[in-house]
Amino acid sequence: MLTSAELAVWGDPIEHSRSPRLHAAAYRALGLNWHYGRRCVNEQGFAAALASLDERWRGLSLTMPLKTAAFNHAISHDRHSALTGVANTLLLTVAGPRAFNTDVGGLVRALGEDGVAQAPTGRIIGAGATATSALIALSEIGARDVQVVARRPESVLPLRALGEKLGVQVDGVAFGAERFNAVTVTIATLPGGTVLDDAQSDALADSGGHLCDVVYGNWPTPLSTAWVRAGHTASSGLGMLLHQAVLQVRVFTSGEIDVPLNNESAVVAEMRATLMGD
């Protein structure tokens, strides 16, 4: 394993990212003298920034708006990256960047910690980029029927096509629906700051099962409050943030997403303690 390496998270904006502290905790626990920083890079500047990196660089974490650009610059893609068309992780090799999407696995692991290891039915609120990863995650915990609640019916079409590949029936539902079919778990993928009125939130919560809201900066969210009001459980996106980072550390250290870290439980505990202390 490399005795030293450079890594970073790129995006725009990037100041809010907790990734540097999470990754620093992981490499400290692993006894690695690796440096993980952050850099504000926009979509227009991504190619030049990537080309400027030298052999000291081991990998990059990508946040918005760079996940599609990262995918397009990679020479290979893991299954989740290929299915979603985005990459949040690039492993930098001599041959070229290898792309991974650790959001899917991070969400599956987070749901498992929430007690949702299996779910025959699911609901996704929002039809943006994160909804794609959410759909794959639901399929991997057994969901075969998934509702997607979206403002624009046409935004559900790519998810329906992906569902056909996964063997999942995807049905679009409008936010204004008076009733929703009961589901085991709901994944909310709306951007932070999105406001739904109480009537919409309560209608979603009434039959929504457990809620995983990918937002973690402003907690509790109005949706999570509605879920608790309805007598259901709700969790923030901190679990997904933690576990997608654990999978990134796997990629950066071994080159593979499925190879566990040395004493991984201790590494995860160190990362979790850092995250909870922020």
Summary of the structure (lengths in Angstrom):
residues: 278
radius of gyration: 18.6
end to end distance: 29.5
largest distance: 58.4
contacts: 958
relative contact order: 0.14
helix: 41%
strand: 21%
